[in-house]
Amino acid sequence: MAGVLALAGGVGGAKLVWGLAQILTPDNLTVVVNTGDDDEFHGLHVSPDLDTVMYTLAGMANPETGWGLVGETFQALAALQKLGAPTWFNLGDRDLATHIRRTELLRKGSTLSHVTEQLCQHLGVRCRVAPMTDARVRTTVTTDQGVMPFQEYFVKHRCEPQVKDLVFKGADWALPSPGFDKALREADAIVFCPSNPFVSIGPIMALQGVRQRIELFKGPRITISPIIGGEAVKGPAAKMFRELGEEPSSLAVARRMSGLCTHFVLDNVDAALVPQVVKLGMQVEATNTFMTTPEDKIRLAMFVCGLAGVSLK
């Protein structure tokens, strides 16, 4: 039993990944994380989604924000600001240690996959966590205020500019990472965690050959909608749907995932949409997908694993 390949990005994805890690053995879970959000700050390679997943699995994530570290301080950032450095991207003191170590290992020739494996090992993360690719792929947002890197849109401008287009630079020639490639070959089920379909799942699907391989994958392929009652639980997904010409809903998410998934999970709030999603050719299930407590995360993970037919611990 090779278990579950979970595709994730950001806070929502990390929540379900944590739940899966509680009920699956480490050998039965591989988490592949979006790296289109990666950027460089103060000369350091920062992988926001990888870090969110890694810190969450290590029990270190800030429970109030879902990202960053619990009990974090920001003295280094304050000192950088005093020295005239731009500090709109928040980097805590302990978080900086992660980026320093990652950058050091990358400069010595390690791949992002190897670096991620080393960081997880030192933080006590037992399941496999891999970047989507070891190549450089960067999400660029075309807006009414110009073209900008994703973090500039997301953090500096607080998602306020109107989105007109998204480009995943480098994705057309970037191969999936070795861990991703192995999981695509050996996993029993694929789970699309409740992550932004545009900027978390989109870059993963844009990698060379990935969409085709998932479409041909023989096991269950399950998507959990990140939209509940027409709104995103966290982040700009609903706003992006509107600005790109579609009313945000679980149905809109399902349309984007049509052909990629065999199963679609939406919240009980959206149960009325089930017949319309069924018409897209997926088996549809409604349950409580809103995760606020550890019990919520485990319950949803068990529900998903039941659909996938995978063995628990």
Backbone bond lengths (Angstrom), bond angles and torsions (degrees), N, CA, C in turn:
res aa  C-N    CA-C-N  psi(-1)  N-CA   C-N-CA  omega(-1)  CA-C   N-CA-C  phi
1 M - - - 1.472 - - 1.521 109.26 -
2 A 1.337 117.01 112.99 1.467 120.94 179.67 1.515 112.27 -87.86
3 G 1.348 116.82 -14.11 1.454 120.09 170.99 1.511 115.70 80.64
4 V 1.323 114.05 -144.97 1.464 122.34 -167.16 1.527 111.30 -106.04
5 L 1.322 115.13 135.17 1.463 122.28 166.89 1.519 106.28 -103.31
6 A 1.322 116.72 112.99 1.465 122.11 179.53 1.513 109.24 -102.41
7 L 1.333 116.66 127.54 1.459 122.65 176.98 1.519 107.79 -102.66
8 A 1.324 116.82 125.75 1.463 119.22 -170.39 1.513 112.36 -144.43
9 G 1.331 113.53 160.23 1.452 121.59 172.35 1.512 107.92 -160.89
10 G 1.319 117.47 129.20 1.454 120.19 172.94 1.511 115.16 79.58
11 V 1.342 114.38 -167.72 1.459 122.10 -168.61 1.524 112.48 -67.93
12 G 1.352 118.10 -47.13 1.456 120.64 -179.16 1.512 112.24 -60.63
13 G 1.320 115.81 -44.25 1.455 120.10 177.78 1.513 111.91 -62.37
14 A 1.330 116.74 -41.21 1.464 121.21 -178.93 1.521 111.75 -63.51
15 K 1.324 116.91 -34.94 1.475 120.43 179.45 1.527 110.96 -62.19
16 L 1.324 116.82 -48.39 1.455 119.04 -179.82 1.523 110.96 -68.57
17 V 1.322 117.32 -37.58 1.460 120.63 177.48 1.524 110.31 -58.41
18 W 1.336 117.06 -42.21 1.470 120.51 177.44 1.527 110.00 -59.86
19 G 1.337 116.59 -44.30 1.457 119.80 178.42 1.515 112.15 -60.80
20 L 1.333 116.46 -43.87 1.467 120.63 178.47 1.525 111.35 -61.48
21 A 1.329 116.27 -38.56 1.467 120.55 -178.72 1.528 112.29 -66.53
22 Q 1.347 116.75 -23.02 1.464 119.82 179.67 1.522 111.77 -78.73
23 I 1.326 117.63 -23.47 1.469 119.56 -172.65 1.525 113.96 -115.30
24 L 1.337 117.19 -7.22 1.457 121.48 177.51 1.522 109.75 -113.73
25 T 1.318 117.34 148.44 1.455 119.69 173.42 1.527 108.76 -69.27
26 P 1.333 118.34 152.98 1.473 120.17 -178.68 1.526 113.29 -53.51
27 D 1.326 117.21 -35.54 1.458 120.51 -179.29 1.523 112.53 -71.17
28 N 1.333 116.90 -15.67 1.464 120.68 -177.34 1.519 113.65 -101.17
29 L 1.340 116.97 13.66 1.467 120.00 179.58 1.522 110.62 -140.14
30 T 1.311 115.47 122.49 1.469 122.56 170.37 1.515 107.74 -119.85
31 V 1.321 116.65 127.83 1.463 121.83 179.76 1.519 108.19 -110.47
32 V 1.322 116.47 120.37 1.469 121.82 176.90 1.522 107.68 -108.49
33 V 1.320 115.40 128.05 1.461 121.19 -167.95 1.532 111.54 -117.86
34 N 1.324 114.96 140.09 1.461 122.55 175.18 1.531 111.16 -57.94
35 T 1.332 116.76 134.28 1.468 120.92 173.82 1.528 111.78 -123.03
36 G 1.340 116.60 12.04 1.459 119.20 175.73 1.519 112.28 -64.80
37 D 1.350 116.96 -21.88 1.469 122.39 179.12 1.516 113.05 -81.53
38 D 1.329 118.56 -8.16 1.461 121.57 -177.02 1.523 110.73 -58.19
39 D 1.331 114.96 147.98 1.459 119.78 178.44 1.524 108.39 -157.34
40 E 1.323 115.64 175.69 1.461 120.53 178.87 1.525 109.58 -115.09
41 F 1.323 115.55 129.15 1.462 122.23 176.81 1.519 108.90 -132.46
42 H 1.344 115.80 129.86 1.467 122.06 179.85 1.535 111.07 54.33
43 G 1.337 115.20 34.74 1.461 120.46 178.50 1.512 114.52 79.31
44 L 1.339 117.64 8.29 1.459 121.38 -175.73 1.526 111.34 -113.70
45 H 1.327 115.83 142.07 1.464 121.76 177.49 1.526 108.33 -81.00
46 V 1.324 116.38 116.36 1.460 122.28 -179.00 1.527 108.55 -110.80
47 S 1.340 116.14 129.48 1.467 122.91 178.56 1.535 108.19 -118.87
48 P 1.338 117.76 83.55 1.475 120.30 -170.69 1.533 114.63 -58.00
49 D 1.332 118.04 -45.78 1.461 118.86 -177.98 1.523 112.02 -70.41
50 L 1.326 116.81 -41.38 1.467 119.84 175.99 1.528 110.15 -58.04
51 D 1.325 116.69 -44.13 1.460 119.72 -178.15 1.522 111.77 -66.80
52 T 1.343 117.04 -39.30 1.464 119.89 178.24 1.528 110.58 -60.71
53 V 1.327 116.83 -45.38 1.468 120.83 178.54 1.526 110.46 -65.33
54 M 1.311 116.83 -45.62 1.463 121.52 -177.86 1.531 111.65 -63.30
55 Y 1.339 117.26 -47.38 1.465 120.86 179.72 1.526 111.18 -65.24
56 T 1.345 117.00 -37.44 1.464 120.13 179.08 1.516 110.89 -64.18
57 L 1.333 116.88 -46.01 1.466 120.70 179.89 1.527 111.71 -66.48
58 A 1.329 117.02 -28.83 1.462 121.10 179.72 1.530 112.22 -84.01
59 G 1.348 117.01 -3.75 1.463 120.23 -178.85 1.509 113.21 73.51
60 M 1.322 116.76 25.61 1.460 121.61 -175.15 1.522 113.27 -112.05
61 A 1.331 118.28 -7.07 1.465 121.02 -172.98 1.524 112.05 -70.38
62 N 1.311 115.74 148.10 1.464 121.89 176.20 1.530 108.32 -68.12
63 P 1.333 119.17 115.33 1.464 120.12 -176.09 1.522 113.40 -68.40
64 E 1.332 117.93 -21.17 1.459 120.89 -178.80 1.525 112.15 -77.10
65 T 1.320 117.32 -37.51 1.465 121.22 -178.63 1.526 112.35 -100.91
66 G 1.340 116.46 -28.76 1.461 121.02 -174.54 1.518 112.01 87.57
67 W 1.329 116.95 -15.96 1.469 121.33 177.93 1.521 108.41 -126.25
68 G 1.323 116.31 167.90 1.460 119.32 -177.42 1.516 110.95 72.74
69 L 1.325 115.70 -175.48 1.461 121.69 -174.81 1.514 111.76 -107.95
70 V 1.325 115.42 144.89 1.456 120.37 178.15 1.533 109.32 -66.55
71 G 1.331 116.82 139.34 1.460 120.94 178.13 1.511 114.04 69.06
72 E 1.331 117.03 24.49 1.462 121.73 -175.90 1.527 111.60 -70.43
73 T 1.339 115.27 151.54 1.469 122.49 172.78 1.524 108.24 -121.72
74 F 1.349 116.38 164.07 1.466 119.88 -172.14 1.536 111.47 -134.22
75 Q 1.316 116.25 40.85 1.467 119.74 -178.46 1.525 111.45 -69.62
76 A 1.323 117.36 -39.80 1.474 119.73 -179.59 1.525 110.02 -63.89
77 L 1.337 116.91 -39.93 1.461 120.64 179.56 1.528 110.76 -64.26
78 A 1.329 116.26 -40.83 1.466 120.34 178.03 1.526 110.53 -63.23
79 A 1.339 116.46 -38.83 1.467 120.33 178.55 1.522 110.89 -67.85
80 L 1.323 117.09 -38.93 1.466 120.76 177.13 1.519 111.15 -63.03
81 Q 1.326 116.31 -40.73 1.467 120.64 178.12 1.522 110.96 -61.97
82 K 1.332 116.24 -40.74 1.467 121.23 179.00 1.522 111.54 -63.19
83 L 1.342 115.03 -28.90 1.461 120.54 179.98 1.532 112.48 -89.28
84 G 1.317 116.08 6.05 1.466 120.10 174.63 1.508 116.01 91.81
85 A 1.331 118.40 8.36 1.459 121.13 179.92 1.528 110.48 -81.08
86 P 1.327 118.33 145.66 1.473 120.26 175.06 1.529 109.32 -68.79
87 T 1.308 116.94 131.67 1.471 120.04 -174.60 1.530 112.39 -128.04
88 W 1.342 117.20 29.53 1.468 119.21 -179.98 1.520 112.30 -69.71
89 F 1.331 117.97 -21.19 1.463 120.64 176.46 1.522 108.79 -95.68
90 N 1.310 116.03 112.64 1.464 121.43 -175.08 1.525 112.03 -68.90
91 L 1.312 116.78 121.90 1.456 122.75 173.92 1.522 108.14 -129.49
92 G 1.323 115.77 115.33 1.457 120.01 -179.94 1.510 111.89 -76.75
93 D 1.326 115.53 168.05 1.466 120.89 -176.04 1.526 112.25 -63.26
94 R 1.339 117.50 -46.83 1.462 119.96 179.61 1.520 111.37 -74.08
95 D 1.311 116.71 -33.30 1.459 121.62 175.66 1.525 110.42 -61.23
96 L 1.323 116.81 -38.34 1.464 120.96 178.60 1.524 112.00 -57.94
97 A 1.318 116.55 -33.96 1.465 119.91 179.25 1.526 110.87 -60.71
98 T 1.335 116.58 -39.71 1.464 121.05 177.42 1.523 110.41 -60.59
99 H 1.325 116.45 -45.99 1.473 120.36 -176.15 1.527 111.16 -71.72
100 I 1.311 117.01 -35.17 1.469 120.41 176.30 1.525 110.21 -62.40
101 R 1.332 115.83 -47.20 1.461 120.13 -178.36 1.531 110.97 -66.51
102 R 1.343 116.88 -42.64 1.469 120.60 178.65 1.529 110.49 -59.60
103 T 1.319 115.88 -47.24 1.461 120.40 -177.14 1.519 111.11 -64.94
104 E 1.315 116.42 -40.03 1.470 120.54 178.85 1.530 110.76 -60.60
105 L 1.331 116.15 -46.57 1.465 119.67 -178.67 1.522 111.86 -68.12
106 L 1.336 117.39 -38.13 1.460 120.11 177.24 1.526 111.17 -63.45
107 R 1.322 116.21 -40.78 1.472 119.89 -179.56 1.512 111.53 -68.34
108 K 1.328 117.74 -23.26 1.463 121.37 176.84 1.522 112.07 -84.28
109 G 1.343 116.50 -1.24 1.455 119.80 174.45 1.516 116.03 108.04
110 S 1.338 118.05 -0.85 1.463 120.28 178.01 1.523 109.98 -70.91
111 T 1.319 116.42 150.99 1.454 120.79 173.57 1.525 109.18 -81.27
112 L 1.331 115.85 162.43 1.461 119.57 176.87 1.528 110.60 -62.35
113 S 1.322 117.40 -33.88 1.468 121.13 176.91 1.526 110.94 -60.89
114 H 1.330 115.80 -47.73 1.466 119.89 -178.60 1.528 110.47 -65.79
115 V 1.316 116.28 -41.49 1.471 119.96 179.73 1.528 110.21 -62.59
116 T 1.331 116.66 -44.35 1.461 120.77 -179.83 1.521 110.89 -62.06
117 E 1.316 116.28 -41.26 1.470 120.87 177.57 1.533 110.68 -61.06
118 Q 1.321 116.95 -43.00 1.464 121.00 179.79 1.530 111.56 -65.46
119 L 1.340 116.49 -44.65 1.462 120.05 -179.47 1.526 110.68 -63.05
120 C 1.320 116.71 -44.09 1.465 120.72 179.49 1.531 111.00 -62.23
121 Q 1.308 115.38 -41.46 1.467 119.69 -179.94 1.527 110.79 -60.13
122 H 1.328 116.62 -44.41 1.469 120.41 -178.90 1.527 112.72 -70.35
123 L 1.339 116.40 -25.90 1.469 120.19 -179.72 1.525 112.34 -92.80
124 G 1.321 116.82 0.61 1.458 120.03 176.34 1.516 115.40 82.16
125 V 1.336 117.06 18.32 1.469 120.95 176.65 1.525 107.43 -81.64
126 R 1.339 116.81 122.33 1.461 120.57 -170.65 1.529 113.77 -94.80
127 C 1.327 118.43 -32.63 1.472 118.54 179.45 1.524 109.56 -77.63
128 R 1.323 115.96 166.00 1.462 120.45 -178.79 1.528 110.25 -78.95
129 V 1.332 115.81 126.38 1.462 121.88 175.09 1.521 107.09 -121.47
130 A 1.327 116.47 128.00 1.466 120.46 -176.73 1.520 110.07 -136.09
131 P 1.324 117.16 145.23 1.474 119.47 170.61 1.510 109.00 -68.72
132 M 1.328 116.98 157.98 1.467 119.78 179.99 1.528 111.27 -64.23
133 T 1.337 116.76 -30.58 1.459 122.32 -179.35 1.516 109.23 -154.82
134 D 1.338 116.21 157.35 1.464 120.35 172.67 1.524 110.87 -93.64
135 A 1.325 116.66 -5.51 1.461 121.03 178.10 1.525 110.04 -84.07
136 R 1.319 115.62 167.98 1.457 121.17 179.44 1.530 109.67 -86.80
137 V 1.330 116.32 110.53 1.461 123.00 173.90 1.521 107.22 -123.68
138 R 1.334 116.99 130.08 1.460 119.97 -176.94 1.528 110.66 -131.10
139 T 1.313 115.45 129.38 1.462 121.76 177.46 1.518 109.59 -79.79
140 T 1.323 115.52 124.56 1.462 122.46 178.61 1.525 108.60 -118.02
141 V 1.328 115.70 135.21 1.456 121.15 -176.31 1.530 109.56 -109.37
142 T 1.331 115.63 122.79 1.463 120.67 172.63 1.515 107.63 -90.35
143 T 1.344 117.07 121.83 1.461 121.68 -175.17 1.526 110.76 -129.29
144 D 1.335 115.10 176.34 1.466 119.75 175.77 1.522 111.75 -71.23
145 Q 1.344 116.89 -6.30 1.461 121.76 176.64 1.523 111.95 -111.41
146 G 1.332 115.69 15.16 1.460 119.72 178.78 1.519 112.59 110.31
147 V 1.335 114.72 179.92 1.463 122.13 179.73 1.530 108.67 -91.53
148 M 1.337 116.77 133.23 1.468 119.87 -177.08 1.525 111.03 -147.57
149 P 1.346 116.49 152.65 1.469 119.81 173.61 1.528 109.79 -61.22
150 F 1.337 115.77 153.86 1.463 119.22 -174.74 1.525 112.94 -57.02
151 Q 1.334 118.56 -43.58 1.470 119.70 -176.69 1.529 111.54 -65.02
152 E 1.314 116.53 -31.63 1.466 119.39 176.98 1.529 109.58 -66.43
153 Y 1.333 116.22 -43.17 1.473 120.61 176.33 1.523 110.63 -64.14
154 F 1.318 116.58 -47.30 1.459 122.70 -170.56 1.528 112.89 -75.00
155 V 1.319 116.75 -45.11 1.471 120.57 -173.59 1.524 111.87 -99.31
156 K 1.336 116.11 -56.01 1.471 119.08 -175.58 1.522 111.83 -63.72
157 H 1.337 116.31 -43.18 1.469 120.47 -177.12 1.526 112.96 -102.24
158 R 1.326 116.97 5.80 1.477 123.40 174.55 1.532 112.64 51.69
159 C 1.312 116.93 36.57 1.472 123.74 177.23 1.531 112.88 63.15
160 E 1.325 117.96 18.69 1.467 120.55 -176.36 1.532 114.21 -76.07
161 P 1.336 120.83 -36.01 1.469 119.27 179.07 1.528 111.47 -61.39
162 Q 1.322 116.06 150.46 1.461 120.53 178.17 1.522 109.60 -78.63
163 V 1.333 116.03 128.56 1.461 121.14 -178.78 1.520 110.14 -81.91
164 K 1.326 115.47 130.14 1.464 121.36 178.01 1.527 111.72 -111.39
165 D 1.331 116.71 -29.77 1.470 120.08 -179.11 1.522 108.99 -164.41
166 L 1.327 115.77 159.35 1.458 122.90 176.23 1.521 108.67 -128.01
167 V 1.321 116.36 134.98 1.462 121.26 179.06 1.522 107.96 -127.50
168 F 1.341 116.18 132.83 1.462 121.34 178.04 1.525 108.07 -104.58
169 K 1.322 115.37 87.60 1.466 120.63 -173.87 1.533 111.18 -63.66
170 G 1.311 115.36 126.82 1.457 121.44 178.00 1.516 114.28 91.88
171 A 1.333 118.09 -9.43 1.463 120.28 -174.51 1.523 113.00 -68.83
172 D 1.335 116.63 -29.19 1.464 118.63 -174.40 1.524 112.89 -68.46
173 W 1.337 117.35 -19.89 1.464 119.22 177.32 1.531 112.91 -115.41
174 A 1.325 117.04 -3.57 1.466 120.90 -177.46 1.524 111.09 -80.64
175 L 1.317 116.23 129.84 1.462 121.52 178.05 1.529 110.52 -89.17
176 P 1.335 117.73 151.97 1.462 118.88 173.97 1.525 110.74 -60.98
177 S 1.325 116.05 149.17 1.467 120.56 179.50 1.527 109.91 -62.80
178 P 1.329 118.21 160.74 1.475 120.32 179.59 1.524 112.93 -55.39
179 G 1.343 116.73 -40.39 1.461 119.74 179.15 1.513 112.44 -65.76
180 F 1.318 116.84 -37.87 1.456 122.48 177.66 1.525 109.77 -67.70
181 D 1.315 116.29 -45.91 1.460 121.24 179.55 1.526 111.10 -59.00
182 K 1.324 116.26 -44.66 1.473 121.28 -179.46 1.523 110.75 -63.13
183 A 1.344 116.13 -44.66 1.465 120.04 -179.02 1.525 111.41 -65.72
184 L 1.336 117.77 -36.83 1.461 120.47 176.99 1.525 111.26 -62.66
185 R 1.316 116.20 -30.88 1.464 120.55 -179.88 1.525 112.50 -82.54
186 E 1.341 117.37 -30.71 1.460 119.61 -167.70 1.521 115.53 -115.03
187 A 1.319 118.93 -16.84 1.472 120.63 -175.21 1.527 111.26 -66.61
188 D 1.335 114.53 154.67 1.465 121.09 175.67 1.517 111.15 -91.03
189 A 1.341 117.27 -24.79 1.465 121.08 -177.66 1.517 109.40 -151.66
190 I 1.331 116.12 150.79 1.461 122.59 174.88 1.523 108.33 -115.01
191 V 1.320 116.32 132.13 1.464 121.71 177.51 1.524 108.95 -119.02
192 F 1.333 115.83 120.86 1.455 121.22 172.11 1.524 106.72 -88.41
193 C 1.319 116.84 104.73 1.462 120.89 -177.98 1.529 110.13 -64.75
194 P 1.350 117.73 160.23 1.470 119.87 -178.37 1.529 111.76 -70.53
195 S 1.318 114.24 82.66 1.461 122.72 -177.14 1.524 109.00 -124.74
196 N 1.330 116.48 159.42 1.455 121.40 -179.69 1.530 110.47 -54.47
197 P 1.348 117.96 118.86 1.472 119.28 -176.12 1.519 113.62 -66.50
198 F 1.334 117.54 -23.19 1.464 121.22 -178.41 1.523 112.01 -81.95
199 V 1.329 117.58 -53.47 1.461 120.68 -169.00 1.529 114.60 -109.97
200 S 1.336 118.18 -5.24 1.467 120.34 174.00 1.527 110.81 -106.51
201 I 1.334 116.57 -51.41 1.458 120.52 178.94 1.533 110.84 -83.33
202 G 1.330 117.29 -36.04 1.466 121.83 -178.34 1.521 114.79 -51.86
203 P 1.341 119.01 -49.22 1.468 119.07 -179.99 1.527 113.15 -63.35
204 I 1.332 117.01 -35.18 1.467 120.09 178.70 1.522 110.08 -64.75
205 M 1.330 115.98 -44.08 1.464 120.73 -179.41 1.526 112.47 -68.38
206 A 1.334 116.80 -22.99 1.465 121.07 -177.65 1.530 112.72 -79.75
207 L 1.329 118.23 -12.65 1.457 120.72 -179.67 1.528 110.45 -63.48
208 Q 1.313 114.84 152.28 1.456 121.09 -175.13 1.528 111.66 -56.67
209 G 1.326 116.16 117.00 1.459 122.14 173.79 1.512 116.44 81.39
210 V 1.338 118.67 -7.10 1.465 120.34 -172.25 1.530 111.85 -68.53
211 R 1.332 116.61 -47.98 1.474 118.58 -178.96 1.530 110.76 -56.96
212 Q 1.311 117.30 -45.00 1.456 120.84 -178.55 1.529 111.11 -63.57
213 R 1.338 116.66 -40.44 1.463 119.84 -179.46 1.522 111.49 -66.36
214 I 1.325 116.75 -37.65 1.465 119.52 178.75 1.527 110.78 -71.16
215 E 1.321 117.33 -38.77 1.466 120.21 177.25 1.523 111.50 -60.63
216 L 1.337 116.99 -31.10 1.459 121.88 -178.65 1.527 112.90 -93.63
217 F 1.327 117.43 -4.00 1.467 122.14 -178.69 1.535 109.45 -61.87
218 K 1.321 117.12 131.06 1.472 121.11 -171.49 1.523 113.93 -81.87
219 G 1.326 119.10 -22.73 1.451 120.90 -176.33 1.517 112.93 -85.81
220 P 1.337 117.06 -178.95 1.465 120.93 176.81 1.527 111.28 -61.94
221 R 1.324 115.32 140.34 1.464 122.55 176.73 1.526 106.63 -127.21
222 I 1.315 116.83 112.94 1.459 121.88 -167.34 1.523 110.87 -118.87
223 T 1.333 116.42 127.26 1.467 121.67 174.58 1.516 109.61 -109.19
224 I 1.336 116.46 135.16 1.463 122.03 171.16 1.521 107.05 -106.53
225 S 1.325 116.93 121.87 1.460 120.74 -175.68 1.528 111.59 -66.11
226 P 1.345 117.27 132.37 1.468 120.47 174.96 1.531 112.54 -85.75
227 I 1.337 116.32 -3.15 1.460 121.41 179.40 1.527 109.12 -103.34
228 I 1.319 116.58 126.68 1.462 122.69 178.83 1.529 108.14 -126.04
229 G 1.322 115.69 121.26 1.465 118.98 179.35 1.515 113.67 59.73
230 G 1.318 116.63 33.56 1.459 121.07 177.26 1.512 115.55 82.71
231 E 1.323 117.45 3.47 1.466 120.87 -179.78 1.525 110.54 -131.18
232 A 1.336 115.76 151.38 1.457 120.64 174.21 1.522 109.27 -78.31
233 V 1.324 116.25 140.63 1.457 119.51 176.47 1.523 109.87 -61.71
234 K 1.322 116.44 -38.99 1.465 121.84 178.89 1.525 108.09 -153.15
235 G 1.326 116.93 143.71 1.458 119.92 174.87 1.526 113.57 92.21
236 P 1.342 116.13 -178.34 1.471 121.63 -169.86 1.522 115.63 -93.89
237 A 1.343 119.35 16.45 1.469 119.84 -174.17 1.522 112.40 -57.97
238 A 1.356 117.81 -45.99 1.472 119.99 -178.29 1.525 110.81 -63.64
239 K 1.327 116.52 -42.08 1.468 121.72 178.35 1.532 110.02 -61.48
240 M 1.319 117.48 -41.30 1.465 121.21 179.60 1.517 111.40 -64.52
241 F 1.329 117.11 -41.90 1.462 119.85 176.86 1.529 110.40 -56.05
242 R 1.335 115.89 -49.05 1.472 120.10 -177.54 1.529 111.24 -61.05
243 E 1.326 116.06 -45.90 1.459 120.56 -175.05 1.529 112.56 -72.04
244 L 1.327 115.65 -23.31 1.464 119.89 178.12 1.528 111.70 -96.85
245 G 1.357 115.58 12.28 1.457 120.01 167.24 1.509 117.73 96.17
246 E 1.350 117.86 17.76 1.456 118.84 179.70 1.524 109.92 -138.71
247 E 1.330 115.92 137.87 1.454 120.34 178.81 1.526 109.12 -67.76
248 P 1.341 117.97 128.09 1.467 120.01 -177.05 1.523 111.92 -68.07
249 S 1.319 115.66 130.39 1.461 121.71 177.87 1.522 107.94 -168.21
250 S 1.325 115.95 168.36 1.465 119.29 173.30 1.519 110.73 -62.47
251 L 1.327 116.74 -31.99 1.464 120.27 177.23 1.522 111.13 -63.80
252 A 1.334 116.86 -40.21 1.468 120.77 177.63 1.528 110.75 -63.25
253 V 1.328 116.66 -39.79 1.466 120.66 176.46 1.525 109.58 -63.31
254 A 1.331 115.99 -45.02 1.463 120.70 -178.57 1.525 111.39 -60.81
255 R 1.323 116.71 -39.22 1.472 119.66 178.01 1.531 110.54 -60.11
256 R 1.336 116.62 -40.74 1.465 120.49 179.93 1.528 111.28 -67.79
257 M 1.327 116.94 -28.20 1.464 121.04 -176.80 1.525 112.38 -96.21
258 S 1.320 117.56 0.02 1.459 121.43 -179.05 1.530 110.49 -58.63
259 G 1.305 116.73 129.86 1.466 121.88 -177.02 1.508 113.20 93.46
260 L 1.321 116.64 -22.90 1.462 120.96 179.45 1.520 112.17 -92.93
261 C 1.340 116.77 -24.54 1.455 120.54 -170.70 1.520 112.80 -122.61
262 T 1.341 114.11 150.28 1.455 120.99 172.46 1.529 110.42 -99.91
263 H 1.343 116.49 -26.36 1.467 122.15 -177.73 1.530 109.30 -129.89
264 F 1.325 115.77 144.62 1.461 120.92 178.21 1.528 108.33 -133.04
265 V 1.325 116.09 127.75 1.461 121.71 -178.58 1.523 108.78 -112.78
266 L 1.328 115.59 124.68 1.460 120.51 176.31 1.527 109.98 -125.02
267 D 1.314 116.01 167.13 1.452 120.16 -177.33 1.528 111.15 -75.83
268 N 1.332 115.53 154.49 1.467 120.63 177.56 1.529 112.15 -54.70
269 V 1.337 116.13 -31.42 1.468 121.04 178.81 1.524 111.02 -57.58
270 D 1.331 115.67 -31.15 1.463 121.20 -175.22 1.530 112.67 -103.36
271 A 1.325 116.95 20.54 1.470 120.55 -175.79 1.521 112.63 -57.71
272 A 1.324 117.88 -29.09 1.473 121.01 -179.89 1.527 112.10 -63.60
273 L 1.339 117.22 -18.85 1.470 120.93 -179.11 1.524 112.95 -84.10
274 V 1.330 117.01 -8.23 1.465 120.64 -174.87 1.535 112.62 -53.18
275 P 1.337 119.98 -48.99 1.477 118.71 -178.39 1.529 113.72 -59.15
276 Q 1.351 116.78 -35.86 1.462 119.46 -179.67 1.526 111.70 -71.11
277 V 1.333 116.50 -35.83 1.465 119.67 178.78 1.524 110.22 -71.44
278 V 1.322 116.65 -37.12 1.469 120.81 178.10 1.527 110.56 -56.68
279 K 1.319 116.70 -36.56 1.470 121.22 -179.67 1.527 112.58 -63.06
280 L 1.344 116.54 -18.87 1.467 120.53 178.58 1.530 111.82 -81.57
281 G 1.354 115.96 -3.15 1.465 119.29 174.69 1.511 115.30 95.75
282 M 1.329 116.89 19.67 1.460 120.40 179.13 1.517 110.79 -116.40
283 Q 1.332 116.08 151.67 1.461 120.24 169.38 1.526 106.80 -77.33
284 V 1.304 117.90 129.56 1.468 121.22 -173.01 1.523 110.64 -117.30
285 E 1.331 115.81 136.01 1.459 122.43 178.34 1.519 109.07 -130.32
286 A 1.337 115.93 140.68 1.464 121.52 175.30 1.521 109.43 -110.84
287 T 1.327 116.11 135.07 1.457 121.70 177.39 1.523 107.29 -156.63
288 N 1.320 116.44 -178.74 1.463 119.78 175.23 1.521 108.49 -81.17
289 T 1.327 117.36 110.76 1.468 120.93 -178.04 1.522 112.79 -102.95
290 F 1.330 117.13 -1.18 1.469 120.74 -178.05 1.522 108.66 -81.08
291 M 1.332 117.20 118.78 1.464 122.30 -173.31 1.528 110.79 -108.63
292 T 1.317 116.28 107.97 1.458 120.20 177.16 1.526 111.82 -116.55
293 T 1.319 117.68 -29.90 1.464 122.09 -177.75 1.528 110.03 -114.70
294 P 1.340 117.13 163.06 1.469 119.29 174.22 1.525 111.85 -57.14
295 E 1.333 116.30 -36.32 1.466 120.17 179.59 1.528 111.40 -63.71
296 D 1.351 116.25 -38.75 1.470 120.67 176.97 1.526 111.25 -59.85
297 K 1.322 115.69 -43.47 1.468 120.77 -177.09 1.525 110.97 -66.83
298 I 1.323 116.12 -42.22 1.463 120.43 179.44 1.527 110.64 -68.22
299 R 1.333 116.74 -41.89 1.457 120.03 -179.40 1.533 111.33 -61.69
300 L 1.357 117.00 -44.76 1.460 119.77 178.90 1.526 110.69 -66.28
301 A 1.327 117.05 -38.90 1.468 120.27 177.74 1.522 110.73 -61.84
302 M 1.329 117.76 -40.53 1.466 121.19 178.69 1.530 110.86 -66.77
303 F 1.324 116.23 -38.39 1.462 121.04 177.80 1.526 110.10 -61.56
304 V 1.323 116.36 -45.99 1.467 121.93 -178.85 1.531 110.27 -65.65
305 C 1.321 116.38 -43.10 1.482 119.40 -179.92 1.530 110.75 -66.32
306 G 1.351 116.53 -31.33 1.456 119.46 175.18 1.522 111.09 -63.84
307 L 1.332 117.04 -41.32 1.460 120.85 176.60 1.524 111.14 -64.89
308 A 1.335 115.01 -37.52 1.468 119.99 -177.19 1.528 112.28 -77.47
309 G 1.330 116.72 -20.19 1.466 120.26 -178.72 1.508 113.67 71.49
310 V 1.344 117.16 30.94 1.461 120.11 179.94 1.516 110.24 -97.20
311 S 1.323 116.54 152.13 1.454 122.49 -178.62 1.519 111.26 -77.09
312 L 1.341 116.91 139.04 1.456 121.30 177.52 1.522 109.17 -93.01
313 K 1.333 115.01 176.68 1.482 120.49 179.70 1.524 110.50 -56.38
